[in-house]
Amino acid sequence: MISRYIEPETSEGVGIRNQPVASRYFHRPLSELLGAFFEAGFVV
């Protein structure tokens, strides 16, 4: 899992038991989520 962390990924799974349709999960690394802020000069 750690070797794939930096790769954006979409998967489906159970959100609520007995739900008729699977929930979609979207994994995004922090660098992708916050990249625009860092480029604009935001620092943590």
LUMLOVO-94506 format. One record per atom (N, C-alpha, C): residue number from 1; x, y, z; residue in one letter; atom name. Coordinates in steps of 0.1 Angstrom, whole numbers. Layout:
# residues N
SITE, NUM, X, Y, Z, A, CA
...
END
This chain:
# residues 44
SITE, 1, 8, -12, 0, M, N
SITE, 1, 0, 0, 0, M, CA
SITE, 1, 9, 13, 0, M, C
SITE, 2, 19, 13, 8, I, N
SITE, 2, 27, 25, 9, I, CA
SITE, 2, 34, 28, -5, I, C
SITE, 3, 38, 18, -12, S, N
SITE, 3, 44, 21, -25, S, CA
SITE, 3, 34, 27, -35, S, C
SITE, 4, 21, 25, -33, R, N
SITE, 4, 11, 30, -42, R, CA
SITE, 4, 5, 43, -37, R, C
SITE, 5, 9, 48, -25, Y, N
SITE, 5, 3, 59, -19, Y, CA
SITE, 5, 2, 72, -28, Y, C
SITE, 6, 12, 75, -35, I, N
SITE, 6, 13, 87, -43, I, CA
SITE, 6, 4, 87, -56, I, C
SITE, 7, -1, 75, -59, E, N
SITE, 7, -9, 73, -71, E, CA
SITE, 7, -24, 76, -67, E, C
SITE, 8, -31, 85, -74, P, N
SITE, 8, -45, 87, -72, P, CA
SITE, 8, -53, 73, -76, P, C
SITE, 9, -63, 70, -68, E, N
SITE, 9, -70, 57, -70, E, CA
SITE, 9, -84, 59, -67, E, C
SITE, 10, -93, 52, -74, T, N
SITE, 10, -107, 51, -72, T, CA
SITE, 10, -111, 37, -69, T, C
SITE, 11, -119, 34, -59, S, N
SITE, 11, -124, 21, -57, S, CA
SITE, 11, -138, 21, -52, S, C
SITE, 12, -144, 9, -51, E, N
SITE, 12, -158, 8, -47, E, CA
SITE, 12, -158, -1, -35, E, C
SITE, 13, -168, 2, -25, G, N
SITE, 13, -169, -7, -14, G, CA
SITE, 13, -182, -4, -7, G, C
SITE, 14, -183, -11, 5, V, N
SITE, 14, -196, -10, 13, V, CA
SITE, 14, -195, 3, 21, V, C
SITE, 15, -204, 12, 19, G, N
SITE, 15, -205, 24, 27, G, CA
SITE, 15, -214, 22, 39, G, C
SITE, 16, -226, 16, 37, I, N
SITE, 16, -235, 12, 47, I, CA
SITE, 16, -240, -2, 44, I, C
SITE, 17, -240, -10, 54, R, N
SITE, 17, -244, -24, 52, R, CA
SITE, 17, -258, -25, 46, R, C
SITE, 18, -260, -34, 37, N, N
SITE, 18, -273, -36, 30, N, CA
SITE, 18, -276, -24, 21, N, C
SITE, 19, -267, -16, 18, Q, N
SITE, 19, -270, -5, 8, Q, CA
SITE, 19, -270, -11, -6, Q, C
SITE, 20, -280, -8, -14, P, N
SITE, 20, -282, -14, -27, P, CA
SITE, 20, -271, -11, -37, P, C
SITE, 21, -264, 0, -36, V, N
SITE, 21, -254, 4, -45, V, CA
SITE, 21, -241, 6, -38, V, C
SITE, 22, -229, 1, -43, A, N
SITE, 22, -216, 3, -37, A, CA
SITE, 22, -213, 18, -36, A, C
SITE, 23, -205, 22, -26, S, N
SITE, 23, -200, 36, -25, S, CA
SITE, 23, -187, 37, -32, S, C
SITE, 24, -184, 48, -38, R, N
SITE, 24, -172, 51, -45, R, CA
SITE, 24, -162, 58, -35, R, C
SITE, 25, -150, 54, -35, Y, N
SITE, 25, -140, 60, -26, Y, CA
SITE, 25, -129, 66, -36, Y, C
SITE, 26, -124, 78, -32, F, N
SITE, 26, -114, 85, -41, F, CA
SITE, 26, -102, 88, -32, F, C
SITE, 27, -91, 81, -34, H, N
SITE, 27, -79, 83, -27, H, CA
SITE, 27, -70, 93, -35, H, C
SITE, 28, -66, 104, -28, R, N
SITE, 28, -57, 114, -34, R, CA
SITE, 28, -47, 117, -24, R, C
SITE, 29, -34, 118, -28, P, N
SITE, 29, -23, 121, -18, P, CA
SITE, 29, -24, 136, -15, P, C
SITE, 30, -19, 140, -3, L, N
SITE, 30, -20, 154, 1, L, CA
SITE, 30, -14, 163, -9, L, C
SITE, 31, -3, 159, -15, S, N
SITE, 31, 4, 168, -25, S, CA
SITE, 31, -6, 171, -36, S, C
SITE, 32, -15, 163, -40, E, N
SITE, 32, -24, 166, -51, E, CA
SITE, 32, -36, 174, -45, E, C
SITE, 33, -40, 172, -33, L, N
SITE, 33, -51, 180, -27, L, CA
SITE, 33, -47, 194, -24, L, C
SITE, 34, -35, 196, -19, L, N
SITE, 34, -30, 209, -15, L, CA
SITE, 34, -20, 216, -24, L, C
SITE, 35, -17, 209, -36, G, N
SITE, 35, -7, 214, -45, G, CA
SITE, 35, -9, 229, -49, G, C
SITE, 36, -22, 232, -52, A, N
SITE, 36, -24, 246, -57, A, CA
SITE, 36, -21, 256, -46, A, C
SITE, 37, -24, 253, -33, F, N
SITE, 37, -21, 262, -22, F, CA
SITE, 37, -6, 263, -20, F, C
SITE, 38, 2, 252, -21, F, N
SITE, 38, 16, 253, -20, F, CA
SITE, 38, 23, 261, -31, F, C
SITE, 39, 17, 259, -43, E, N
SITE, 39, 23, 267, -55, E, CA
SITE, 39, 20, 282, -53, E, C
SITE, 40, 10, 286, -45, A, N
SITE, 40, 6, 300, -43, A, CA
SITE, 40, 14, 305, -31, A, C
SITE, 41, 22, 297, -24, G, N
SITE, 41, 31, 302, -13, G, CA
SITE, 41, 26, 298, 0, G, C
SITE, 42, 16, 290, 1, F, N
SITE, 42, 11, 285, 14, F, CA
SITE, 42, 22, 276, 21, F, C
SITE, 43, 25, 277, 33, V, N
SITE, 43, 34, 269, 40, V, CA
SITE, 43, 27, 263, 53, V, C
SITE, 44, 32, 251, 57, V, N
SITE, 44, 26, 245, 69, V, CA
SITE, 44, 36, 246, 80, V, C
END
